Structures are given as structure tokens and as C-alpha cells.
Amino acid sequence: MSQQTFDACVVNSQTGSVVKREPCNDQYEAAAKCRTMQKEVNPEQYHTEVRKGLSTYAI
């Protein structure tokens, strides 16, 4: 069984690689976490975005 998850990510603006990723329960929680993380990063080097993830749970 799998469940769709959303991740709040800090992304290097030049390379597109994820520097920090925090899993969230839904897109609204991820968006709120992105707004909080955006205040903590250098906007010239990094930006935040919500990415879809896939968590797999064994039953």
C-alpha cells in the first residue's frame, strides 16, 4: 500500500538539487513549512518548493 506525500524542500537555485527535505502530511502543511523555511535561507542561492513524494508502507 502506498500513500501520496508532499515534501517541503530547500532547493539550490543554480543546480536544482535538494539541500533539505521535510516530509509533510498534505500540500497545505508543506506550503506553510516552505514559507517558514524561506525566511531562513539566502534567497540569492536557494528557494523553497513543494514536491510530491511517495511513501510506501508495508502491510
N, C-alpha and C positions, 0 to 999 in steps of 0.2 A: 504494500500500500504506500502511496506517496501523496504528499501534500504540497501545494504551491506555497512558497515562502517569498518574502521580499527582504532584500538586504540594503541597508544604508551604507554607502561606500564613499570613501575619500579616494579620489582618482587623480593621478598625476596628469595635468593638462597637456603636457608635451608628448608623453608616451602612451597615455591611455591605460596604464597599468593601475591596478587597485593597490593602494597603500594600506588601507584599513577597511575592514568589513565587519558590520554588526548585523546579525540576523534579527529580523523583526517578525511579528505575527501577521501584520497586514500592511497594506500600502500607506495607510494613514499614519501608523506608528513610524514607518520608515521615513515618511516625508517630514514628520516632526523631528526625528533624530537627525536627519540631514540638515535641517535648519539650525539645530544646536551645534552640530559639528562644523558647519560653515563658518561660524563665529570664531572657531579655534584654529583654523588653517590659514595659510598665506594665500590670498586669492590670486596672486600672480603665478603661483606654481601649482595650486591644487583647486579642485572643485568637488562638490558632492553630487551624487546622483543615486536614485533608487534603481536597483537592478533586481530582476526576477531570479529566484534561485529555486532549487528543487531539493527538498529534504526527503530522504527515504527512511521509512520506519519499518522494521521487521516485525511481523506478527507471529 
